[in-house]
Amino acid sequence: MICKEFKCIFVHVPKAAGMSVEHYFLNLLGMTWETRAPLLLRPNDDPSKGPARLAHLYAEEYVKFGYISQEQFNEYYKFSFVRNPWARIVSEYKFRHHNIRFTFSDFIKHHLPEPGMDDAYRHIVPQYNFTHSPDGQCLVDYIGKFESLQNDFDVVAKQLGFADSTLPHINDTKKNAQYGLNWKLRKWLMSFQQKEHKNYRDYYNDELKKIVSKLYEQDIDTYKYQFD
């Protein structure tokens, strides 16, 4: 997300409360979800210009794909939020409703999206890719955490001079509505989800913990996460 009014860039890591941050800026600017395109929150069908959803650009891709100059990128305040990798992949598993089709073990071992520019892959790619350049340089000024979202966003708001830093709560029902799911389907999905484990830890055995640890090794080391 590029906000020229406040000279900032939000690098949206999927499944790390990015929708709440985006809606904060929409509310601040008097915009709606339907009029969000000026913030670079829009679909994209040209792989030469980035991923399928431009909201999920890596930090280095804002300049790479020509959405902002290097000089502007250096000037703007850049921030992102990350999440416990073990929890994040469980959230994605449920968000896409893979839990209706196969077990979490099958998802991790056999059904992770293949690399590409599609949004499904962007949702499981290591968070490190969003905040760092290919040569390992951190490209954002501040990295907050999902687990301390409001407190960390307070830091962002203070840096940008915002008086009210209260983030809106964007729940799964609203997300599903934005992705075009009708009410009957949403109601059934919510009922199904309530039967699911409520804690990400419940999805794991030792083997799955090791697989996810290997997959997100850079995230775990860089952002200092532990399974618990």
C-alpha positions in Angstrom: 0.0 0.0 0.0 1.3 3.4 -1.0 -0.2 6.4 0.8 1.2 9.6 -0.9 -0.8 11.9 1.4 1.3 10.7 4.4 4.4 9.6 2.5 4.3 6.0 3.8 4.4 2.5 2.4 2.7 -0.4 4.2 4.2 -3.8 3.1 1.3 -6.1 3.7 2.3 -9.6 4.7 -0.7 -11.8 4.2 -2.4 -13.2 7.3 -0.7 -10.7 9.6 -3.6 -8.3 10.2 -2.9 -6.2 7.1 -6.6 -5.7 6.4 -7.0 -3.8 9.7 -4.1 -1.5 8.8 -5.5 -0.9 5.3 -8.9 -0.1 6.6 -7.4 2.3 9.1 -6.0 4.3 6.2 -9.2 4.0 4.2 -11.1 5.4 7.1 -8.5 8.1 7.6 -8.7 9.2 4.0 -12.5 8.9 3.7 -12.2 6.1 1.2 -14.1 2.8 1.0 -13.1 -0.7 0.0 -14.6 0.0 -3.4 -12.5 3.2 -3.9 -9.2 1.8 -2.6 -7.3 1.6 -5.9 -5.4 4.9 -5.4 -3.6 3.3 -2.5 -2.4 0.5 -4.9 -4.9 -1.9 -3.3 -6.2 -3.4 -6.5 -6.0 -6.6 -8.5 -3.4 -7.1 -11.2 -3.6 -9.4 -14.2 -0.2 -8.6 -15.6 2.7 -10.7 -14.0 5.2 -8.2 -15.4 3.8 -5.6 -13.1 3.7 -7.7 -9.9 1.5 -10.3 -8.1 -2.2 -10.9 -8.6 -3.0 -8.5 -5.7 -0.8 -5.5 -5.6 -1.5 -5.1 -1.9 1.0 -8.0 -1.4 4.0 -6.5 -3.1 7.4 -7.2 -1.5 9.1 -4.1 -0.3 11.7 -4.2 -3.1 9.0 -4.6 -5.8 7.5 -1.1 -5.3 10.5 0.2 -7.1 11.2 -2.8 -9.3 7.8 -2.7 -10.9 7.8 1.1 -11.2 5.1 2.1 -8.7 7.4 4.5 -7.0 10.9 6.0 -7.7 13.9 4.9 -5.7 14.1 8.5 -4.3 10.5 8.4 -3.1 11.0 5.0 -1.6 14.0 6.2 0.3 12.0 9.2 1.6 8.8 7.4 2.6 8.3 5.8 6.0 8.0 2.1 5.4 6.5 -0.4 7.8 5.2 -4.0 8.0 3.8 -6.5 10.4 4.8 -10.1 10.8 3.3 -13.1 12.6 4.4 -16.4 14.3 5.0 -18.6 11.2 3.4 -21.7 12.8 0.2 -19.7 13.5 0.3 -17.9 10.2 0.2 -21.1 8.1 -2.7 -22.5 10.2 -4.6 -19.2 9.6 -4.0 -19.6 5.9 -5.1 -23.2 6.0 -8.5 -22.1 7.5 -8.8 -18.9 5.6 -8.8 -20.7 2.2 -11.1 -23.4 3.7 -8.6 -26.1 2.9 -9.7 -27.7 6.2 -12.9 -28.7 4.4 -11.0 -30.7 1.8 -8.0 -32.2 3.5 -6.1 -32.5 6.8 -3.5 -29.9 7.9 -0.9 -32.6 7.5 -1.9 -33.2 3.9 -1.9 -29.4 3.3 1.6 -29.0 4.6 3.0 -32.1 2.9 1.2 -32.1 -0.4 -0.9 -29.0 -1.1 1.1 -25.9 -0.6 0.8 -23.5 -3.6 3.5 -23.7 -6.2 5.8 -20.6 -6.5 4.5 -17.9 -8.8 2.8 -14.5 -8.9 -0.6 -15.8 -7.8 -2.1 -14.7 -4.5 -2.3 -18.2 -3.1 1.5 -18.4 -3.2 2.0 -14.9 -1.7 -0.1 -16.1 1.3 2.4 -18.8 2.2 5.7 -17.3 1.0 8.2 -16.5 3.9 7.6 -13.1 5.4 11.3 -12.4 5.1 10.7 -11.9 1.3 8.4 -9.0 2.0 10.7 -7.0 4.3 14.1 -7.8 3.0 15.9 -7.6 -0.4 17.2 -10.7 -2.1 20.7 -9.8 -0.8 19.5 -9.7 2.8 19.0 -5.9 3.4 16.1 -4.9 5.5 14.1 -2.4 3.4 11.5 -1.2 5.9 11.9 1.2 8.7 9.8 -0.6 11.2 8.5 -4.2 11.7 5.7 -4.7 14.1 4.2 -8.0 15.2 0.7 -9.4 14.9 0.9 -10.6 18.5 1.3 -7.0 19.8 -0.6 -5.4 16.9 -2.2 -2.3 18.5 0.8 -1.4 20.6 3.1 -1.7 17.6 0.8 0.2 15.4 0.9 3.0 18.0 4.6 3.4 17.1 3.6 3.7 13.4 0.9 6.3 14.2 3.2 8.3 16.3 5.8 8.4 13.6 3.2 9.6 11.1 1.7 12.1 13.4 -1.7 10.5 13.8 -3.7 11.5 16.9 -5.9 8.4 17.0 -4.1 5.1 16.4 -7.0 2.7 17.1 -7.2 0.0 14.5 -10.5 -1.3 13.3 -11.3 -5.0 13.8 -11.8 -6.7 10.4 -13.3 -10.1 11.1 -13.5 -13.2 8.8 -17.1 -12.5 8.0 -16.3 -9.2 6.4 -13.3 -10.7 4.6 -15.4 -13.5 3.1 -18.0 -10.9 2.0 -15.2 -8.9 0.2 -14.2 -12.1 -1.5 -17.7 -12.6 -2.8 -19.0 -15.4 -0.6 -22.8 -15.4 -0.2 -24.4 -15.3 3.2 -25.5 -19.0 3.3 -22.1 -20.2 2.5 -20.5 -17.8 5.0 -22.9 -19.0 7.7 -22.1 -22.7 7.0 -18.3 -22.0 6.9 -18.5 -20.1 10.2 -20.4 -23.1 11.8 -17.8 -25.5 10.4 -14.9 -23.3 11.7 -16.3 -23.3 15.2 -15.8 -27.1 15.3 -12.1 -26.7 14.5 -9.2 -26.4 16.9 -9.0 -22.9 18.3 -5.3 -22.9 19.0 -2.7 -23.3 16.2 -0.6 -25.6 18.4 -3.3 -28.2 18.2 -2.7 -28.7 14.5 0.9 -29.8 15.0 2.9 -33.0 15.8 6.7 -33.1 16.0 7.0 -33.9 12.3 4.8 -30.9 11.1 6.6 -28.6 13.5 9.9 -29.5 11.9 8.6 -29.1 8.3 7.2 -25.6 9.0 10.3 -24.7 11.0 12.4 -25.5 7.9 10.1 -23.7 5.5 10.2 -20.5 7.6 13.7 -20.7 9.0 14.5 -17.2 8.0 11.4 -15.8 9.5 12.0 -17.6 12.8 15.6 -16.4 13.0 14.9 -12.8 11.8 11.8 -12.0 13.8 12.8 -14.1 16.8 9.8 -16.5 17.0 9.4 -19.7 18.9 6.7 -22.3 18.4 5.1 -21.4 21.8 
